[in-house]
Amino acid sequence: MSEMASDVEAKKLIYEGYDLLCTALEIQEDHYAVHKWMSILLNSKSILEGTKAQIKESYNIKNHMQRALDLKPGDAMVLYMLGCWCYEVSNLAWYQRKIASVVFTEPPISSFEEALMYHENAEKADPNFYSRNLLMLGKTYLKLNRKEDAIKYLKKAAEFPAKDDEDQKTKQEAQKILSSI
């Protein structure tokens, strides 16, 4: 029961946060953090609303990330987020691309090379700042058939000191991928 209550509360907070950020955009459109958090909450909101909403909002999510990066170049977390966006778009299943082509005249496109560029730039901006960036570097290198580079970053992710549950899950995912290579 408490897990269900916390899910309801999380959903409520996501929608409240989104509404507050809409107001913040009206007040100060040129603040990087407003765009950074708008992309995060817009993504969270679209996940709650399903695949069609995720695809429909994908351009807006990327635009807010890009605007945040324009306003604060070199922000490692925004670079990481853009890398994840590119990776996810590049990794869409055929049926998701079909849905996207119905929703958009031109569905979102990206490449694993573009994802890699953002993840590498995030790592250059702030080395070892985030275990998930190390993991995503490894996964992206795997998609590009650069096995040695993939192993290097997957090992870094697996050895990253876990400070929280997310780091622990990242370590486990990296170890699982390493054991399958």
C-alpha positions as CSV (number, residue, x, y, z in Angstrom):
1,M,0.0,0.0,0.0
2,S,2.8,2.5,0.9
3,E,4.5,1.9,-2.5
4,M,1.3,2.7,-4.3
5,A,0.9,5.8,-2.2
6,S,4.4,6.9,-3.0
7,D,3.8,6.4,-6.7
8,V,0.7,8.6,-6.5
9,E,2.7,11.2,-4.5
10,A,5.6,11.0,-7.1
11,K,3.1,11.6,-10.0
12,K,1.5,14.5,-8.1
13,L,5.0,16.1,-7.5
14,I,6.0,15.6,-11.2
15,Y,2.9,17.5,-12.3
16,E,3.3,20.2,-9.7
17,G,6.9,20.6,-10.6
18,Y,6.1,20.8,-14.3
19,D,3.4,23.5,-13.6
20,L,5.9,25.5,-11.5
21,L,8.5,25.3,-14.3
22,C,6.0,26.5,-16.9
23,T,5.6,29.6,-14.6
24,A,9.3,29.9,-14.2
25,L,9.8,29.9,-18.0
26,E,7.3,32.8,-18.3
27,I,9.3,34.7,-15.6
28,Q,12.8,34.0,-16.7
29,E,13.2,32.2,-20.0
30,D,17.0,32.7,-20.1
31,H,18.0,30.7,-17.0
32,Y,19.7,27.4,-17.8
33,A,18.3,25.6,-14.7
34,V,14.7,26.2,-15.7
35,H,15.4,24.5,-19.1
36,K,17.4,21.7,-17.5
37,W,14.7,20.9,-15.0
38,M,11.9,21.4,-17.6
39,S,13.5,18.7,-19.7
40,I,13.8,16.4,-16.7
41,L,10.2,16.9,-15.6
42,L,8.8,16.9,-19.1
43,N,10.5,13.6,-19.7
44,S,9.1,12.2,-16.4
45,K,5.6,13.5,-17.2
46,S,5.7,11.9,-20.7
47,I,6.8,8.6,-19.2
48,L,3.7,8.6,-17.0
49,E,1.5,9.4,-20.0
50,G,2.8,6.6,-22.2
51,T,4.8,5.9,-25.4
52,K,2.8,8.3,-27.6
53,A,3.4,11.2,-25.2
54,Q,7.1,10.3,-24.9
55,I,7.5,10.5,-28.7
56,K,5.3,13.6,-29.0
57,E,7.4,15.4,-26.3
58,S,10.8,14.2,-27.5
59,Y,11.6,17.3,-29.5
60,N,10.5,19.6,-26.6
61,I,12.6,17.6,-24.2
62,K,15.7,17.9,-26.5
63,N,15.0,21.6,-27.2
64,H,15.0,22.4,-23.4
65,M,18.2,20.4,-22.9
66,Q,19.9,22.2,-25.8
67,R,18.7,25.6,-24.5
68,A,20.1,24.8,-21.1
69,L,23.4,23.9,-22.7
70,D,23.4,27.1,-24.8
71,L,22.9,29.1,-21.5
72,K,25.5,27.1,-19.6
73,P,28.0,25.4,-21.9
74,G,29.9,22.5,-20.5
75,D,27.2,21.4,-18.0
76,A,28.2,17.8,-17.6
77,M,24.7,16.6,-16.5
78,V,23.0,18.3,-19.5
79,L,25.6,16.8,-21.8
80,Y,24.9,13.4,-20.2
81,M,21.1,13.9,-20.7
82,L,21.6,14.9,-24.4
83,G,23.7,11.8,-24.8
84,C,21.0,9.6,-23.3
85,W,18.4,11.3,-25.6
86,C,20.5,10.5,-28.7
87,Y,21.1,7.0,-27.5
88,E,17.4,6.3,-26.8
89,V,16.3,7.8,-30.2
90,S,18.9,5.8,-32.0
91,N,17.8,2.6,-30.1
92,L,14.1,2.9,-30.9
93,A,12.4,-0.3,-31.9
94,W,10.8,-0.4,-35.4
95,Y,7.3,-0.2,-33.9
96,Q,8.2,2.9,-31.9
97,R,9.6,4.5,-35.1
98,K,6.3,3.7,-36.8
99,I,4.4,5.4,-34.0
100,A,6.8,8.4,-34.3
101,S,6.2,8.7,-38.0
102,V,2.5,8.9,-37.4
103,V,2.9,11.5,-34.6
104,F,5.5,13.6,-36.6
105,T,6.0,14.4,-40.2
106,E,9.6,13.8,-39.4
107,P,10.3,11.6,-36.4
108,P,13.2,12.4,-34.1
109,I,16.6,11.1,-35.5
110,S,20.0,10.8,-33.9
111,S,22.9,8.4,-34.0
112,F,25.1,6.5,-31.6
113,E,28.0,8.6,-32.8
114,E,26.1,11.7,-31.6
115,A,25.3,10.0,-28.3
116,L,28.9,9.2,-27.9
117,M,30.0,12.8,-28.5
118,Y,27.7,14.1,-25.8
119,H,28.8,11.4,-23.3
120,E,32.5,12.0,-24.0
121,N,32.0,15.8,-23.6
122,A,30.2,15.2,-20.3
123,E,33.2,13.1,-19.1
124,K,35.7,15.8,-20.3
125,A,33.7,18.5,-18.6
126,D,33.6,16.7,-15.2
127,P,35.5,13.4,-15.2
128,N,33.9,10.5,-13.2
129,F,31.0,12.8,-12.2
130,Y,28.3,10.2,-12.6
131,S,28.3,6.4,-12.7
132,R,25.5,6.4,-15.3
133,N,27.6,8.4,-17.7
134,L,30.4,5.8,-17.5
135,L,27.8,3.1,-18.1
136,M,26.3,4.9,-21.1
137,L,29.8,5.4,-22.5
138,G,30.3,1.7,-22.3
139,K,26.9,0.9,-23.8
140,T,27.3,3.4,-26.6
141,Y,30.8,2.1,-27.5
142,L,29.2,-1.4,-27.6
143,K,26.6,-0.2,-30.1
144,L,29.5,1.2,-32.2
145,N,31.4,-2.1,-32.1
146,R,34.2,-0.6,-30.1
147,K,34.6,-3.4,-27.6
148,E,37.9,-2.4,-26.0
149,D,36.6,1.1,-25.3
150,A,33.3,-0.3,-24.0
151,I,35.0,-2.7,-21.6
152,K,37.1,0.2,-20.3
153,Y,34.1,2.3,-19.3
154,L,32.0,-0.6,-18.2
155,K,34.8,-1.6,-15.8
156,K,34.9,2.0,-14.5
157,A,31.1,1.9,-14.0
158,A,31.4,-1.4,-12.2
159,E,34.2,-0.1,-9.9
160,F,32.5,3.2,-9.2
161,P,32.0,3.7,-5.5
162,A,28.3,3.3,-4.9
163,K,26.9,6.3,-2.9
164,D,23.2,5.4,-3.4
165,D,20.8,2.9,-4.9
166,E,21.2,4.3,-8.4
167,D,25.0,3.8,-8.3
168,Q,24.5,0.3,-7.0
169,K,22.1,-0.5,-9.9
170,T,24.5,1.0,-12.3
171,K,27.3,-1.2,-11.0
172,Q,25.1,-4.3,-11.3
173,E,24.1,-3.4,-14.9
174,A,27.8,-2.8,-15.9
175,Q,28.8,-6.1,-14.3
176,K,26.0,-7.9,-16.1
177,I,27.0,-6.4,-19.5
178,L,30.7,-7.2,-18.8
179,S,29.9,-10.8,-18.0
180,S,28.0,-11.2,-21.3
181,I,30.9,-9.8,-23.5
